[in-house]
């Protein structure tokens, strides 16, 4: 995966665009079974790995509906271009009030077109819902947000994932992570990217300490391979859950520095050490390029985690 990563049409905090090459290298050759994600989010990982078969689940009903609509061609490059041109012009003329009009419309009667509009014109590309399930991110304060170039960019992103979905056997499903993991079989591979404890917990619903514990237990008991993304540490603190849940020799922890982009100002956007945790070892593959080999996360000694 030497080319720049493909970018999905929606933004999510914690998106793994810059890490997909490392995840792909760890995954290696995909098995005959399915690529399963219990927290598919933006679907950036699946979009880049492009498995032939996939089960892509999330608790966020709006993300799943968006991709189902793309799969069913109810939301197409042509239709989204026309929609964004029209709605973007209304936003340019009316200004901030129109963003809130669309947000109220979406919260009253959700649809994938308005969801995409809000996601690409809200503050900092944040995806956040209140406890009643209503989208509550404020406006980005850019009435001219949907310039022709920006619309073309989004349309191309929709076209790319539409093309990938068309040639793949992908199932999109609204499901809790426990339900998703219960469907795994020995020839599958699971990629889990849960909300980070203490971060992104209002992405669509809450993420508790108990959820974190339950996920670790279910992953450790899977009949198939898994890759787990989580945060390892930053300049302020270290994720104690890694040592608690994954200190066994059965598991492998790989780390890499990653810049954390969600924050109102540059001062609030800190570098973070990301971790990928697996129940299988990475094996050197002779036909991988030197660049691919060197880009792989460096495996850390247990209890001696250090930045690469």
C-alpha positions in Angstrom: 0.0 0.0 0.0 2.5 2.6 -1.2 0.0 5.0 -2.6 -1.7 7.7 -0.4 -4.6 6.1 1.5 -8.1 6.3 0.1 -10.3 8.7 2.1 -14.0 8.0 2.9 -16.7 10.6 2.4 -17.4 11.0 6.1 -15.2 12.3 8.9 -15.0 10.7 12.4 -12.8 11.6 15.3 -10.0 9.1 15.7 -10.1 8.1 12.0 -7.3 5.8 11.1 -6.4 7.2 7.7 -2.7 7.5 8.5 -2.5 4.1 10.1 -4.2 1.9 7.4 -0.9 0.9 5.9 0.3 -0.4 9.2 -2.9 -2.3 9.8 -2.7 -3.8 6.4 0.9 -4.9 7.0 -0.1 -6.6 10.2 -3.1 -8.3 8.7 -1.0 -9.7 5.9 -2.8 -12.0 3.5 -6.5 -12.1 4.4 -8.2 -15.4 5.2 -11.0 -17.0 3.2 -13.5 -15.7 5.7 -14.7 -12.2 6.4 -13.0 -9.0 7.5 -15.2 -8.1 10.5 -15.3 -4.7 12.2 -17.5 -4.2 15.2 -16.8 -0.4 15.1 -16.5 0.4 11.4 -16.9 4.1 11.8 -15.9 5.9 8.6 -14.9 2.5 7.1 -11.5 3.9 6.1 -9.7 0.7 7.0 -12.0 -1.6 5.0 -11.9 0.9 2.1 -8.2 0.7 1.9 -7.7 -3.0 2.7 -10.6 -3.9 0.3 -11.5 -7.4 1.5 -13.6 -9.5 -0.8 -16.0 -10.3 2.1 -16.7 -8.1 5.1 -19.1 -7.6 7.9 -19.0 -3.9 8.9 -21.0 -3.0 12.0 -21.5 0.0 14.1 -23.9 1.3 16.7 -24.3 4.6 14.8 -27.4 4.0 12.7 -26.6 7.0 10.5 -23.2 5.8 9.3 -24.6 2.3 8.5 -27.6 3.8 6.7 -25.2 6.1 4.6 -23.2 3.1 3.4 -26.3 1.0 2.8 -27.7 3.9 0.7 -24.4 4.1 -1.3 -24.5 0.3 -1.7 -28.1 0.5 -3.0 -27.2 3.4 -5.2 -29.8 5.6 -3.5 -26.9 8.0 -2.8 -24.7 8.2 -5.9 -21.9 10.6 -7.0 -24.4 12.4 -9.3 -27.2 12.7 -6.7 -24.8 13.9 -4.0 -23.3 16.5 -6.3 -26.7 17.9 -7.2 -27.7 17.9 -3.5 -24.5 19.6 -2.2 -24.6 22.3 -5.0 -28.2 23.2 -4.0 -27.7 23.0 -0.3 -24.3 24.7 -0.4 -25.8 27.6 -2.3 -28.5 28.0 0.4 -25.8 27.9 3.0 -23.8 30.6 1.2 -26.8 32.9 0.8 -28.5 32.4 4.2 -25.4 31.6 6.3 -25.2 29.9 9.7 -29.0 29.8 10.2 -29.3 27.4 7.3 -26.9 24.9 8.9 -29.2 24.8 11.9 -32.2 24.5 9.7 -30.7 21.4 8.1 -29.6 20.1 11.5 -33.1 20.4 12.8 -34.5 18.7 9.7 -32.1 15.8 10.1 -32.8 15.4 13.8 -36.5 15.3 13.0 -36.3 13.0 10.0 -32.8 11.6 9.4 -31.5 10.9 5.9 -28.1 10.2 4.5 -27.9 13.4 2.4 -28.4 15.7 5.3 -26.1 13.5 7.4 -23.3 14.0 4.9 -24.0 17.7 4.7 -23.8 18.2 8.4 -20.7 16.0 8.8 -18.8 18.1 6.2 -20.0 21.5 7.4 -20.0 21.2 11.2 -17.2 22.3 13.5 -13.9 20.5 13.0 -15.6 17.5 11.3 -16.7 16.2 14.7 -19.4 13.5 14.8 -21.3 13.9 18.1 -24.8 13.2 19.3 -26.5 14.0 22.6 -28.1 11.5 24.9 -31.3 11.7 22.9 -29.5 10.6 19.7 -29.6 14.1 18.2 -26.7 15.5 16.2 -25.5 18.5 18.2 -22.2 19.7 16.7 -22.2 23.5 15.9 -21.6 25.1 12.5 -18.0 25.5 11.3 -18.8 29.2 10.5 -17.8 28.9 6.9 -20.9 29.8 4.8 -18.9 29.2 1.6 -18.0 25.7 2.8 -19.3 23.9 -0.3 -17.1 25.4 -3.0 -17.0 23.6 -6.4 -13.6 22.1 -5.5 -14.9 20.8 -2.1 -18.0 19.3 -3.7 -15.9 17.6 -6.3 -13.7 16.2 -3.5 -16.7 14.7 -1.7 -18.2 13.4 -4.9 -14.9 11.6 -5.8 -14.8 10.0 -2.3 -18.4 8.8 -2.7 -17.5 7.4 -6.1 -14.4 5.6 -4.8 -16.2 3.7 -2.0 -19.2 3.1 -4.3 -16.8 1.4 -6.8 -15.2 -0.7 -4.0 -18.5 -1.8 -2.5 -19.9 -2.8 -6.0 -17.1 -5.4 -6.5 -17.1 -6.7 -2.9 -19.4 -8.8 -0.8 -19.8 -6.3 2.1 -22.6 -6.4 4.7 -23.4 -3.3 6.7 -25.2 -3.8 9.9 -26.3 -1.8 13.0 -25.1 -3.9 15.8 -23.6 -3.8 19.3 -20.0 -5.1 19.4 -21.0 -8.1 21.5 -23.5 -9.1 18.8 -20.9 -8.6 16.1 -18.1 -10.6 17.8 -20.6 -13.4 18.6 -20.9 -14.0 14.8 -17.2 -14.7 14.2 -15.8 -17.9 12.8 -12.3 -19.4 12.7 -11.6 -18.2 9.2 -12.5 -14.6 9.9 -10.3 -11.7 11.0 -11.5 -9.0 13.3 -10.4 -5.4 13.3 -11.7 -3.6 16.4 -11.3 0.2 16.8 -13.5 1.0 19.8 -14.0 4.5 21.3 -10.9 5.4 23.3 -11.8 5.5 27.0 -12.1 9.1 28.0 -12.3 10.2 24.4 -15.0 10.3 21.7 -17.5 8.8 24.2 -20.4 10.9 22.7 -19.7 9.8 19.1 -23.1 8.1 19.2 -23.5 6.5 22.6 -21.4 6.0 25.7 -18.4 3.8 26.2 -17.8 2.6 29.7 -15.1 0.9 31.7 -17.3 -2.2 31.7 -17.5 -2.0 27.9 -13.7 -1.9 27.7 -13.5 -4.9 30.0 -16.1 -6.9 28.1 -14.5 -6.1 24.7 -11.1 -7.3 26.0 -12.6 -10.5 27.3 -14.5 -11.3 24.1 -11.5 -10.5 21.9 -9.2 -12.8 23.9 -11.7 -15.6 23.5 -12.3 -15.3 19.7 -11.9 -18.3 17.5 -10.0 -16.2 14.9 -7.3 -13.6 14.5 -7.9 -10.1 15.7 -6.3 -6.6 15.6 -7.3 -4.1 18.2 -6.5 -0.3 17.9 -6.2 1.7 21.0 -4.3 4.5 22.5 -1.0 3.7 24.3 0.1 7.0 25.8 0.7 10.7 25.4 2.7 13.3 27.2 0.2 13.3 30.0 -0.7 9.7 30.7 -0.5 6.1 29.8 -3.3 3.6 29.0 -3.2 1.3 32.0 -5.7 -1.1 30.2 -3.0 -2.3 27.9 -0.9 -3.8 30.8 -4.1 -5.0 32.5 -5.7 -6.7 29.6 -2.9 -7.6 27.2 0.2 -8.5 29.2 0.0 -12.2 28.3 2.5 -13.8 25.9 -0.4 -14.7 23.8 -0.8 -11.1 22.7 1.5 -8.7 20.8 1.6 -5.0 21.2 2.9 -2.7 18.4 3.2 1.1 18.7 3.7 4.1 16.6 3.4 7.9 17.1 0.3 9.4 15.6 -0.8 13.0 15.6 -4.2 13.6 17.3 -6.2 16.1 15.3 -9.4 16.6 17.3 -9.1 19.8 19.2 -10.3 23.4 18.9 -6.8 24.8 18.6 -3.4 23.6 17.6 -2.4 23.8 21.3 -5.0 21.1 22.1 -3.9 18.7 19.4 -1.2 16.5 20.9 0.8 13.7 19.4 -0.2 10.3 20.7 1.4 6.9 20.8 -1.1 4.5 19.2 -1.1 0.8 19.8 -2.1 -2.2 17.7 -2.7 -5.3 19.7 -3.0 -8.8 18.1 -3.4 -12.4 19.1 -0.9 -13.4 16.4 2.8 -12.5 15.7 3.9 -10.5 12.7 6.0 -12.5 10.3 8.5 -11.1 7.9 7.3 -11.7 4.3 10.0 -11.9 1.7 8.1 -10.3 -1.1 7.2 -7.2 1.0 9.2 -4.2 0.0 11.8 -2.7 2.3 9.5 0.3 2.8 6.6 -1.9 3.8 8.8 -3.8 6.3 10.2 -0.7 7.9 6.8 1.0 8.1 5.4 -1.7 10.3 4.7 -0.9 14.0 7.6 -1.9 16.2 6.7 -4.6 18.7 7.2 -3.5 22.3 8.5 -5.6 25.2 5.8 -6.2 27.7 5.9 -3.7 30.6 8.6 -1.7 28.7 6.5 0.4 26.3 8.5 3.1 24.5 7.9 5.2 21.5 9.4 4.1 18.2 
